Each structure stands twice: as structure tokens, then as C-alpha cells.
Amino acid sequence: MRDNVNAVIAWSRAEMHAPSRDWSGMCQSHCRSAYGVPAWSDSALHAWGKIPPHHKHAGGDPADAPRGAILYYSGGKYGHAALAIGNDGKNCLSNDYAHRGKIGLAPRTFPRWGLHYLGWSSWTPSGELHL
């Protein structure tokens, strides 16, 4: 597991410029890879459902999630997960939004996709990233 927020975001930003794989449809995989943890869920919706309630920050506004948090959304069959960046609450790093199969900047509201924000967490079965 990466030990700090800066390392998590740096890893994800590096994927923007030198991707290690095609990220098409792999949002949960992108987020868990950024955290440096093994696979633990087959979709963003499934991952959100597995997070213990005391480790979830459900509802609210995605702009309020801290830098480094994993943002969770419902919509479509699998939902979506993205990595919060910046201190202004505007952007995240996401697969497929800017370019199919690529990691890129996206607005935390995902206006083109019509997703419903579920909340955020920094928990994984391998541990929690302290934000």
C-alpha cells in the first residue's frame, strides 16, 4: 500500500503520461492500483458496498471529499470510482472520461455521464490511507 496521498496521486498522474495498461472500463482497478493494493472488488458499486459503514462518507457533495479520497458513483451496471485531487474540490483523476482507455482529469460531477455521487472513502481491505 502506498503510504501517503502524494505517492497515490503521483502514481495516478504518471499513468496519464505513460500508461501501464489500457484503462477502458477499469475505474476500480485504477483506484486500487493508485493505492497500491491488490484487487478486492469487481466493480465500483461492489467496492462501495463492501466498505464498512464507519469508513464511508456517504452522500454530500463530491467537492467536499479530501485530496486522495476515492470517489464512488452509481450509474450504469458497475458504477464508477475516481481519485480526488487538488484542494479546490473541482477535479479528479479518472479513466475513460477525457479519452477512452486513458487516465485524465475529469470534473468531480461527471456532467457528461449523469452519475449519482454515493460518497467517498480511503479504506481498502489492505488498510486505510490517512488523508
C-alpha positions in Angstrom: 0.0 0.0 0.0 1.3 3.4 -0.8 1.9 5.3 2.4 0.8 8.8 1.6 -1.6 10.9 -0.5 1.2 12.4 -2.6 2.5 9.0 -3.7 -1.0 7.9 -4.6 -1.7 10.9 -6.8 1.8 10.8 -8.3 1.3 7.2 -9.4 -2.0 8.1 -11.0 -0.7 11.2 -12.7 2.2 9.1 -14.1 -0.5 6.9 -15.7 -1.7 9.9 -17.7 1.6 10.3 -19.5 3.0 6.7 -19.5 0.1 4.3 -19.0 0.9 0.8 -17.8 -2.2 -0.6 -19.4 -5.4 0.2 -21.3 -7.7 1.5 -18.5 -11.0 1.1 -20.5 -13.8 0.3 -18.1 -11.3 -0.3 -15.2 -12.1 2.5 -12.8 -11.9 0.4 -9.6 -8.7 -1.2 -10.8 -7.2 2.2 -11.4 -8.1 3.4 -7.9 -6.9 0.3 -6.1 -3.7 0.4 -8.2 -3.1 4.0 -7.3 -3.4 3.0 -3.6 -1.1 0.1 -4.3 -3.4 -2.7 -3.0 -4.4 -6.0 -4.6 -7.8 -6.5 -6.3 -10.6 -6.7 -3.8 -13.7 -6.0 -5.8 -15.0 -6.5 -9.3 -16.7 -3.1 -9.7 -17.0 0.3 -8.1 -20.5 -0.5 -6.9 -19.4 -3.7 -5.3 -16.4 -2.0 -3.7 -18.7 0.7 -2.2 -20.9 -2.0 -0.8 -18.0 -3.8 0.9 -16.7 -0.7 2.7 -17.7 -0.8 6.4 -20.1 1.9 7.3 -17.7 3.6 9.7 -15.2 4.0 6.9 -17.7 5.6 4.4 -18.5 9.2 4.0 -21.8 8.8 2.2 -23.7 11.5 0.4 -22.9 15.1 0.3 -21.0 16.9 -2.4 -18.0 15.4 -4.2 -16.3 18.8 -3.9 -16.1 18.2 -0.2 -14.1 14.9 -0.5 -10.4 15.4 0.5 -7.5 15.1 -1.8 -6.6 11.4 -2.3 -10.0 10.0 -1.5 -11.7 7.5 -3.8 -15.0 9.0 -5.0 -17.8 6.5 -5.7 -20.7 6.9 -8.0 -23.7 4.9 -9.1 -24.8 4.8 -12.7 -24.6 2.0 -15.3 -24.2 -1.6 -14.3 -20.9 -1.2 -12.4 -20.9 2.4 -11.1 -17.7 4.5 -11.2 -14.7 5.3 -8.9 -12.2 8.1 -9.3 -9.4 9.6 -7.4 -9.9 13.1 -5.8 -7.1 15.6 -6.5 -6.4 19.2 -5.8 -7.6 21.3 -2.8 -10.4 23.1 -4.6 -12.8 20.2 -4.9 -13.2 20.5 -8.6 -11.3 17.7 -10.3 -10.4 14.1 -10.0 -8.3 11.6 -12.0 -10.5 9.1 -13.9 -10.3 6.6 -16.6 -12.3 7.0 -19.9 -13.7 10.5 -19.3 -11.2 12.6 -21.2 -10.1 9.8 -23.5 -11.3 6.2 -23.7 -8.8 3.8 -22.0 -6.7 6.7 -20.6 -6.4 8.3 -17.2 -7.1 12.0 -17.3 -8.6 15.0 -15.5 -12.3 15.0 -15.0 -14.8 17.2 -13.1 -15.9 15.5 -9.9 -19.5 15.9 -11.0 -19.0 13.9 -14.3 -21.7 16.0 -16.1 -21.5 14.1 -19.4 -22.1 10.8 -17.7 -25.0 11.6 -15.5 -23.6 9.7 -12.5 -25.1 9.9 -9.0 -22.5 10.6 -6.3 -22.5 8.0 -3.5 -19.7 9.3 -1.3 -16.0 8.8 -0.6 -13.6 6.6 1.3 -9.9 6.0 1.7 -10.5 2.4 3.1 -9.4 -0.9 1.5 -9.2 -4.4 3.0 -5.4 -3.8 3.0 -5.7 -0.7 5.2 -6.7 2.9 5.1 -4.9 5.8 3.5 -4.8 8.6 6.0 -5.8 11.8 4.2 
